[in-house]
């Protein structure tokens, strides 16, 4: 059975950038519901795989369309939010080091340029969705955006996300209302590049 990622911080510790009520609702309600419904969808579809990446990469193997959509939507919601919440911190590392820092500079020119690109993708994502930093099978870094609870895995790209920026309204509307760019800026204030670095090193190892 899949479980929500355990937070290493309290709901109020990301203040003032992400408010307590948003955390309580986002993690405690939305993410919890995706996790519960993902497990139910897997049981209904007769899937026993315990690796969410493998499940999302094999959606085409699910013959029934309703089952496939339920696994895609709720599995995406589960995986995406696990990644999102795991990379936030009240005491974040403000910049990556080592291999990730070098790769970012080589690919995007600078960390600031990468943040600007991700911010643009997040701001221009129409409706609900996500902005991503992912690692390709060749070890390169790429940015992208996706709608709803899709991600680079369920989209069949073969890329593995290491940074997820949630721009569903439930991620920011209680505090920022319609000012999505303000939320995006706040997100980078609590993004722990040390955790992103760990994920990158794990993917390329």
C-alpha positions as CSV (number, residue, x, y, z in Angstrom):
1,X,0.0,0.0,0.0
2,X,1.3,3.4,-1.0
3,X,1.7,6.0,1.8
4,X,2.2,9.8,1.8
5,X,5.7,11.0,2.3
6,X,6.3,11.8,5.9
7,X,7.0,15.5,6.4
8,X,10.3,16.5,8.1
9,X,8.7,19.8,9.1
10,X,5.5,21.1,10.8
11,X,2.6,22.6,8.9
12,X,3.4,26.1,10.2
13,X,7.2,26.0,9.6
14,X,7.1,27.2,6.0
15,X,5.4,30.5,7.0
16,X,5.3,33.2,5.7
17,X,6.0,31.7,2.3
18,X,3.5,28.9,2.5
19,X,0.8,29.3,5.1
20,X,-0.3,26.8,7.7
21,X,-3.9,26.5,6.5
22,X,-2.7,25.7,2.9
23,X,-0.3,23.1,4.2
24,X,-3.0,21.5,6.4
25,X,-5.4,21.4,3.4
26,X,-2.9,20.6,0.7
27,X,-1.1,17.8,2.5
28,X,-3.8,16.7,5.0
29,X,-6.7,16.7,2.6
30,X,-5.7,16.8,-1.1
31,X,-2.6,14.7,-1.0
32,X,-4.2,12.3,1.5
33,X,-7.2,11.8,-0.9
34,X,-4.9,11.1,-3.9
35,X,-3.1,8.5,-1.9
36,X,-6.2,6.8,-0.7
37,X,-7.8,6.8,-4.2
38,X,-4.5,5.6,-5.8
39,X,-4.5,2.6,-3.6
40,X,-8.2,1.9,-4.4
41,X,-7.6,2.3,-8.1
42,X,-4.7,-0.1,-8.1
43,X,-6.8,-2.7,-6.2
44,X,-9.7,-2.3,-8.7
45,X,-7.3,-2.7,-11.6
46,X,-5.7,-5.7,-10.0
47,X,-2.2,-4.1,-9.9
48,X,0.2,-5.2,-7.2
49,X,3.3,-3.3,-8.3
50,X,4.7,-1.3,-5.4
51,X,6.8,1.1,-7.4
52,X,4.8,4.2,-8.4
53,X,7.3,5.1,-11.1
54,X,6.8,1.7,-12.7
55,X,3.0,2.0,-12.4
56,X,2.9,5.4,-14.1
57,X,5.4,4.3,-16.8
58,X,3.1,1.4,-17.7
59,X,-0.3,3.0,-18.0
60,X,-0.8,1.6,-21.5
61,X,-0.8,-1.9,-20.0
62,X,-4.1,-1.1,-18.2
63,X,-6.7,-2.3,-20.7
64,X,-9.8,-0.7,-19.0
65,X,-10.0,3.0,-19.8
66,X,-11.7,3.9,-16.6
67,X,-9.2,2.0,-14.5
68,X,-6.3,3.5,-16.5
69,X,-7.6,7.1,-16.0
70,X,-8.1,6.5,-12.3
71,X,-4.6,5.2,-11.9
72,X,-3.1,8.0,-14.0
73,X,-4.9,10.8,-12.2
74,X,-4.6,9.5,-8.6
75,X,-1.2,7.9,-9.1
76,X,0.0,11.2,-10.5
77,X,-1.5,13.1,-7.6
78,X,0.3,10.8,-5.2
79,X,3.7,10.8,-6.9
80,X,3.7,14.5,-7.7
81,X,2.8,15.6,-4.2
82,X,5.3,13.2,-2.6
83,X,8.0,14.9,-4.7
84,X,6.8,18.4,-4.1
85,X,6.5,18.1,-0.3
86,X,9.8,16.3,0.1
87,X,11.8,19.1,-1.4
88,X,10.4,21.9,0.8
89,X,12.1,23.0,4.0
90,X,11.9,25.8,6.5
91,X,15.8,25.9,6.4
92,X,16.5,25.2,2.7
93,X,19.8,25.0,1.0
94,X,19.6,28.0,-1.3
95,X,21.7,26.6,-4.1
96,X,22.9,23.2,-5.3
97,X,26.6,22.2,-5.3
98,X,28.7,19.6,-7.0
99,X,27.4,17.7,-10.0
100,X,24.0,19.3,-10.1
101,X,25.3,22.8,-9.9
102,X,27.8,22.1,-12.7
103,X,25.0,20.5,-14.9
104,X,22.7,23.4,-14.3
105,X,25.4,25.9,-15.3
106,X,26.2,23.9,-18.4
107,X,22.6,23.4,-19.4
108,X,20.9,26.7,-18.5
109,X,23.8,29.1,-17.9
110,X,23.1,29.7,-14.2
111,X,20.8,28.7,-11.4
112,X,19.0,32.1,-11.8
113,X,18.3,31.3,-15.4
114,X,16.9,27.9,-14.5
115,X,14.7,29.4,-11.8
116,X,13.4,32.0,-14.4
117,X,12.6,29.2,-16.8
118,X,10.8,27.1,-14.3
119,X,8.9,30.2,-13.0
120,X,7.8,31.0,-16.6
121,X,6.6,27.4,-17.2
122,X,4.7,27.5,-13.9
123,X,3.1,30.9,-14.5
124,X,2.1,30.1,-18.1
125,X,0.6,26.6,-17.4
126,X,-3.0,27.1,-18.3
127,X,-5.3,25.9,-15.5
128,X,-4.1,23.3,-13.1
129,X,-0.8,21.6,-13.5
130,X,2.9,21.5,-12.8
131,X,6.4,22.7,-13.8
132,X,9.2,20.2,-13.8
133,X,13.0,19.8,-13.7
134,X,13.8,16.3,-14.8
135,X,16.7,14.0,-15.7
136,X,16.6,12.3,-19.1
137,X,17.8,8.7,-19.7
138,X,21.0,10.2,-21.0
139,X,21.6,12.2,-17.8
140,X,20.7,15.6,-19.2
141,X,18.5,18.2,-17.4
142,X,15.2,19.3,-19.0
143,X,12.3,21.5,-17.9
144,X,8.7,21.0,-18.8
145,X,5.1,21.6,-17.8
146,X,2.1,19.3,-17.5
147,X,-1.6,19.6,-17.0
148,X,-3.7,18.2,-14.1
149,X,-1.7,15.4,-12.4
150,X,0.3,14.3,-15.4
151,X,4.1,14.2,-15.1
152,X,7.0,13.3,-17.3
153,X,6.7,9.7,-16.3
154,X,3.0,9.3,-17.2
155,X,3.6,11.3,-20.3
156,X,6.0,8.5,-21.5
157,X,9.1,10.7,-21.8
158,X,11.4,8.4,-19.9
159,X,12.5,11.4,-17.8
160,X,12.7,11.3,-14.0
161,X,11.5,14.4,-12.2
162,X,13.7,15.8,-9.4
163,X,11.8,19.1,-8.8
164,X,8.0,19.6,-8.9
165,X,6.3,23.0,-8.8
166,X,2.6,22.6,-8.1
167,X,0.4,25.3,-9.6
168,X,-3.0,23.8,-8.9
169,X,-5.0,26.5,-7.1
170,X,-5.2,24.4,-4.0
171,X,-1.4,24.9,-3.6
172,X,-1.6,28.7,-3.2
173,X,-5.1,30.2,-3.5
174,X,-5.8,30.5,0.3
175,X,-2.9,32.9,0.7
176,X,-2.1,34.3,-2.8
177,X,-5.5,34.3,-4.4
178,X,-5.1,34.8,-8.1
179,X,-1.5,36.0,-7.8
180,X,0.2,32.8,-9.0
181,X,3.6,34.6,-9.7
182,X,3.8,35.6,-6.1
183,X,3.4,32.0,-4.9
184,X,5.9,30.8,-7.4
185,X,8.5,33.3,-6.0
186,X,7.6,32.1,-2.5
187,X,8.0,28.5,-3.5
188,X,11.7,29.1,-4.4
189,X,12.2,30.6,-0.9
190,X,11.5,27.2,0.7
191,X,12.8,24.9,-2.0
192,X,15.6,22.8,-0.6
193,X,18.2,22.5,-3.4
194,X,20.1,20.1,-1.2
195,X,17.2,17.6,-1.5
196,X,17.0,18.2,-5.3
197,X,20.7,17.6,-5.4
198,X,20.2,14.2,-3.6
199,X,17.5,13.2,-6.1
200,X,19.7,14.2,-9.0
201,X,22.7,12.2,-7.7
202,X,20.4,9.2,-7.1
203,X,19.1,9.2,-10.7
204,X,22.5,9.5,-12.3
205,X,24.3,7.0,-10.0
